[in-house]
Amino acid sequence: MLMKADLPTPTDQADTGTPVSVKIRERIVAARKRFHSNDNIAEFIEPGELEKLLDEVEHKMQGVLDSMVIDTQSDHNTGDTARRVAKMYVNEVFRGRYVKAPPITEFPNAEHLNELMIVGPITVRSACSHHFCPVIGKIWIGVMPNEHTNVIGLSKYARLAEWVMGRPQIQEEAVVQLADLIMEKTQPDGLAIVMEASHYCMAWRGVKDMDSKMVNSVMRGVFLKDAALRREFLALIPR
């Protein structure tokens, strides 16, 4: 015999069957936050919901395959494609949308280092938010520390870059996001980032130009003010 406390509440009944994507979206809207393709929404995802989101994406992807008239029932090559694509998007290439930033241990600049430091090339992989085609390239990061700068391990720059790039992006915005993040974490006198990447929305489709690349940069602090320092950074990049 069910006790009154065991009976589902009206809220539980209304919640039954609601897609997890709708629940997450409602939280974001209630908080008046953005959820663009290159935004991180981890703070609005509750424990256990990422797996449910994976199931939902799989279901929707199966609908896409059906609409493309692909017989996934008898085609041994596409029988599990919907699940594979869902796992690729949620757990791999767009993981930077759904998980919190990687933990970064920061150390004080005990030796008061104040010389130019360059990290790179860091290989990065993303996907354009226009066609979801791969964007693959390299990043160079130049840091001009001061006595108050937080020092982080070299591998942590790669982890931060991977987290930012793990979302549907356009290259111009991705580099700005990464610059903002590193400035926040390290508080240097200056920061310079250069990214060079191949865009498969040009190589795989459209004009189908396999050799074209995009190069862009972001300069902050002393790299904006000191032309000689900027030239030194650019000259030291082995491109």
N, C-alpha and C positions, 0 to 999 in steps of 0.2 A: 504494500500500500504506500503510495507516494504521500509524503508529508508536504505541507504547504510550501516549506522552504525549498523543496526539491523541484517545484513546478517552475517552468520557464517564465521569466518576467516579460511584460509587454516589450521592453527594450530588447531582450534576448530574441523574442519572436520576430521583431521588426528587423533585427540584425541578421537573422538566418537567411542565407542565400545571397547576401550582399557581397559582390566581388571585393577582394582585398584591395584592388587598385582604387576602388571608389572610396573605401574607408581612408586610405592614405591621402587621397586627393582632398577629401573633406577636411582632414586635419590641417593640411597645408593652406587651404583656402581660409579656414577659420583663423589661422595664425597670420593671415595676410602676407604670406611669403610667395616667392616665385617658384615655379617648378619647370623652368625651361630645360631643354635637352641637356645643357651643360651645367645645370645646377646639381648640387649634392642634396639629397632629401633624406639622408640617413636618420636624422633626428625625429622624423615622423613615421618611421617604420618600427613597429613593436616586435618583440621577440617571437619568432616562429612565422612571421608574416612573409619573410623573403622566400621561404619554400612554397608558401601558398601563391605568392606572386609568380614564381617559376611555373607552377601548375597552370595558372591562368594564362600566362604567355604561351605555354605549350598548346593549350586549347585554342587560343586565337590563331596561333601559327598554323595549326591543323586546318582551320577554316581558310586561311590564305592558300594553302596547298590545294585544298579542295576547289577553291575558286579558280586556281590556275589549271584545273583539270589534270591533276597528277594523281594517278592511281596508287596511293600509298598502301592500299590493302594487299595488292599482289606484286608491287614493285619492291624487290628485296633491297634496293638501294635507298629508298625513301621511307621505309617503314617506320623508322625512328627519327626521321629528320625533324619533325616538329619539336621533339624533346631536346634534340641536340642543339637546334637553333636557340631555343629558350634558354638552355644552360649557357650557351655561348654569350648571349646578350646579358643575362642577369648576373652570371657568376664570373664572366671573363671580360669581354671587351667593354662593357658598360658598367663594370663593377664600381667604378669611381662615383657613380650616382647613388649607390645604395648602401655603401659602407662608410664609416667614419674615417677621418684622416689617419694615416698610419702614425703610431706613437713615435715621437721624435725626442730623443734625449738631448738636452741643450747643456753646454758647459760654458762657464765664464771665460772670457779672453784673458787668461791669467798672465800670459806673456806680452799682452798689449800689442798683438800683431797688427800691423797697419800697412801691409803690402798686398798688392793685387794677387788674388787667388782665382784660378780658372778650373772649372770642373767640366769634363766632357771629352769626346762627344758621348752623350747619353742617348742611346737608342730609344725612341718613343713610338708607340703605336696607338692610333686612335681611329675614329671613323667620322667622316663629314656628316654634319647634321642635315644636309640637303638630300643625299642619296644613300646614306649609311654605307658608303664605299670606304675602303681602308685609306688611312693617312699614315704613312710610315716615314720617319725621318730621324734627325739627330738634333740635339740641343747642346749648346755650350752656355755655361753660366759663369759670369765673372762677379766676384765679390770683393769689395773694398771694405775691410773691417775697421773698427775702431776699438778703443779700450772697453767700451760698453757692449760690444757686439756679442751675441750668443754664438758659440761655435757648435756646429753640428757635424756628424761624421759624413764623409764623402758619399757613402752609399745612401744616406738619407736624402740627398738631392735627387737621386734616381727614384727613390720611393715616392717622394712628393710629386715628381714629374709624372710617374706612372698613375698616381691617384687622380691628378688633374686631367690627364689625357684619356683616362678610362671612362669617357663619356662622349656622346655625339658632340663634336666640336667644330668650330671653324678655327683655323690656325691663328688668326689675329687675336681672337678672344682668349684662346688657350694660353698663349704666351703671357698675356696680361694677368690672367688668373694665377699663373704660376709665379709671376713676379710679385703680385700682392701677397701671396702665401709665404714666399721666402722672406720678403721684407718684414712681415709680421713675426716670423719665427726668429729671425736673426738680428734685426735692427742694425744693418750696416750703414756706413756712410754712403755707399753707392752699390748699385746692382745693375748688371748688364746681362741680357739674355738674347741669344741668336738661335733661331730655329730654321732648319732647312728640311723640307719634306716633299715627298712625292704624293700626289693626290690621285687616287685611282678613279675618282669621278671624271678625271681628264684622260687617264691612261686606259681605263677599262671600258669606258663609254664616251659619249660626246665626241670630241675631236680625236680621241684615241692617240694622244701624243705621249709616248712612253718616256721621253727624255726630259720633259718639262718639270721643273721644281719650283717651289715657292720658298723664298727666304724673307724673314721679317725679324725685327728686333724690338726690344724694349730697353730703354735706358732710364735709370733712376738715380737721384742724388748727384754725387760728384761726377758720374759718367755723363750727365747732361751738361754740367758746367765746365768740365775740364776736357777740352778737345784733345790734348795730348794723351790723357789717360784713355780716352775712348779709342784713339788710334792704336795705342799699345794693345788694348784688349783685342781689337779686330785683327791686328797684325799677328797676334799669337795664336789665333784660331787656325788649326791645320786643315783648311778646307781645300 
